[in-house]
Amino acid sequence: MAAENITALINKSASSCLNEDKAHPWSNLVGGGGKALALKSDADEQLILTLAFSQTVKITGLSIGLPTDRGSCPRTIKLFINESSLGFDEATEMKALQEFVITDSSPDEYVLKIQALKWTRTDFITIFIVDNHGSSVSSITDVKVYGSAHAGTDVAQIKSC
């Protein structure tokens, strides 16, 4: 199956963001809010965005919309797989599955070069914005996830004992 935009498979009720500004929550990213309704951090430049999928997916690509204010643009991004409850201490200390550095001259959208073999059975992706380019808060304007769903793995239908 070819890679497609699977952002619609994000389970909003099972997803979360730590350190988000309540006036600019993470849900703006998947609701088509655009630059005016970006996700912004609250207390400092760090953000932990955990996206849960409604079924197991294979991720082949990820893009992040960047703000026009380059100071609040993320610089270092760490990605984790299937870690549904990372805090800032754990995310700082743990080795990420992949790590990226965005330069000041980046375009409005940054495409993270995902190593697809590492993301074949993904239920959660955690995006940790470690720092930015000098602002007291970080901001992103969009998140798009590309890949494919594994047939017959609707996680929302699983009931606990």
C-alpha positions as CSV (number, residue, x, y, z in Angstrom):
1,M,0.0,0.0,0.0
2,A,1.4,3.4,-0.9
3,A,2.1,6.1,1.7
4,E,-0.8,8.5,2.2
5,N,-1.7,11.3,4.6
6,I,-2.9,9.3,7.7
7,T,-3.3,12.3,10.0
8,A,-7.0,11.5,10.1
9,L,-6.2,8.3,12.0
10,I,-5.0,10.4,15.0
11,N,-7.2,9.5,18.0
12,K,-7.7,13.0,19.5
13,S,-9.2,11.7,22.8
14,A,-6.1,9.5,23.4
15,S,-3.5,12.2,22.3
16,S,-2.0,14.9,24.5
17,C,0.5,17.7,24.8
18,L,2.6,18.7,27.8
19,N,3.4,22.4,28.3
20,E,0.9,23.7,25.8
21,D,-0.6,27.2,26.0
22,K,-4.3,26.6,26.7
23,A,-5.1,29.4,24.2
24,H,-3.1,27.6,21.5
25,P,-3.6,23.8,22.1
26,W,-2.3,20.9,20.1
27,S,-5.7,20.1,18.7
28,N,-5.3,23.2,16.4
29,L,-2.7,21.2,14.5
30,V,-5.0,18.4,13.4
31,G,-8.2,20.5,13.2
32,G,-7.0,22.6,10.2
33,G,-6.5,25.7,12.4
34,G,-3.6,27.1,10.3
35,K,-0.9,29.6,11.4
36,A,-3.4,31.8,13.4
37,L,-4.2,28.8,15.7
38,A,-0.8,27.3,16.1
39,L,0.3,25.1,18.9
40,K,2.4,27.1,21.4
41,S,4.3,26.2,24.5
42,D,3.3,27.8,27.8
43,A,6.1,28.0,30.4
44,D,9.3,27.6,28.2
45,E,10.4,26.4,24.8
46,Q,9.8,22.7,25.4
47,L,6.8,20.7,24.2
48,I,5.9,17.0,24.3
49,L,3.2,16.1,21.8
50,T,2.0,12.5,21.9
51,L,-0.2,11.5,19.1
52,A,-2.2,8.2,19.4
53,F,-3.5,6.5,16.3
54,S,-6.9,4.8,16.1
55,Q,-5.1,1.7,14.6
56,T,-1.6,0.5,14.2
57,V,0.2,2.4,11.4
58,K,3.4,2.3,9.5
59,I,4.8,5.8,9.3
60,T,6.9,6.7,6.3
61,G,6.9,10.5,6.6
62,L,6.2,13.4,9.0
63,S,6.0,17.1,8.3
64,I,5.8,20.0,10.7
65,G,4.6,23.5,9.9
66,L,6.9,26.2,11.1
67,P,5.9,29.7,12.3
68,T,6.9,32.9,10.6
69,D,8.6,34.0,13.8
70,R,11.8,32.1,13.5
71,G,12.7,32.6,17.2
72,S,9.8,30.3,18.2
73,C,10.6,27.8,15.5
74,P,11.7,24.4,17.0
75,R,15.5,23.7,16.6
76,T,15.9,20.2,18.1
77,I,13.2,17.6,17.7
78,K,13.3,14.1,19.2
79,L,10.9,11.4,18.0
80,F,9.8,8.4,20.1
81,I,7.7,5.4,19.1
82,N,5.0,3.8,21.3
83,E,5.8,5.9,24.4
84,S,2.4,7.1,25.6
85,S,3.3,8.8,28.8
86,L,6.8,10.4,28.5
87,G,7.6,13.3,30.9
88,F,10.2,15.9,30.3
89,D,12.9,14.2,32.4
90,E,12.4,10.9,30.5
91,A,12.3,12.5,27.1
92,T,15.5,14.4,27.8
93,E,17.4,11.4,29.1
94,M,16.1,8.7,26.8
95,K,17.6,8.0,23.4
96,A,15.2,9.0,20.7
97,L,14.3,6.7,17.8
98,Q,15.2,9.6,15.6
99,E,16.5,13.2,16.2
100,F,16.4,16.2,13.9
101,V,17.9,19.7,14.0
102,I,16.0,22.4,12.1
103,T,18.1,25.4,10.9
104,D,17.1,29.0,11.0
105,S,16.7,29.1,7.2
106,S,14.2,26.3,7.1
107,P,11.0,26.8,5.0
108,D,7.5,27.1,6.3
109,E,7.2,23.3,6.4
110,Y,9.9,20.9,7.6
111,V,9.8,17.4,6.3
112,L,11.4,15.0,8.8
113,K,13.2,12.2,7.0
114,I,11.7,9.2,8.7
115,Q,13.5,5.8,8.6
116,A,10.4,3.8,7.7
117,L,11.8,0.5,8.9
118,K,11.9,1.9,12.5
119,W,8.2,2.9,12.3
120,T,6.5,-0.2,11.0
121,R,4.1,-0.9,14.0
122,T,3.3,2.5,15.5
123,D,0.4,3.1,17.9
124,F,1.9,6.4,19.4
125,I,4.4,8.9,18.1
126,T,5.8,11.3,20.6
127,I,7.3,14.6,19.3
128,F,9.6,16.3,21.8
129,I,10.6,19.8,21.0
130,V,13.8,20.2,23.0
131,D,14.6,23.8,22.2
132,N,14.1,26.6,19.7
133,H,15.9,29.4,18.0
134,G,15.9,31.9,20.9
135,S,12.3,32.6,21.9
136,S,10.8,32.0,25.3
137,V,8.1,29.8,23.7
138,S,8.0,27.3,20.8
139,S,5.4,27.1,18.1
140,I,4.4,24.8,15.3
141,T,1.5,25.4,12.9
142,D,0.8,22.0,11.5
143,V,1.6,18.3,11.7
144,K,1.0,15.8,8.9
145,V,1.7,12.1,9.3
146,Y,2.2,9.9,6.2
147,G,2.2,6.1,5.9
148,S,-0.4,3.4,5.9
149,A,-2.7,1.6,8.3
150,H,-2.3,-2.1,9.2
151,A,-5.5,-3.8,8.3
152,G,-7.6,-5.1,11.1
153,T,-5.9,-3.3,14.0
154,D,-8.5,-0.7,15.2
155,V,-7.0,0.1,18.6
156,A,-10.1,2.0,19.6
157,Q,-12.1,-1.2,19.5
158,I,-9.9,-3.0,22.0
159,K,-11.5,-3.2,25.4
160,S,-9.6,-3.8,28.7
161,C,-10.4,-6.7,31.0
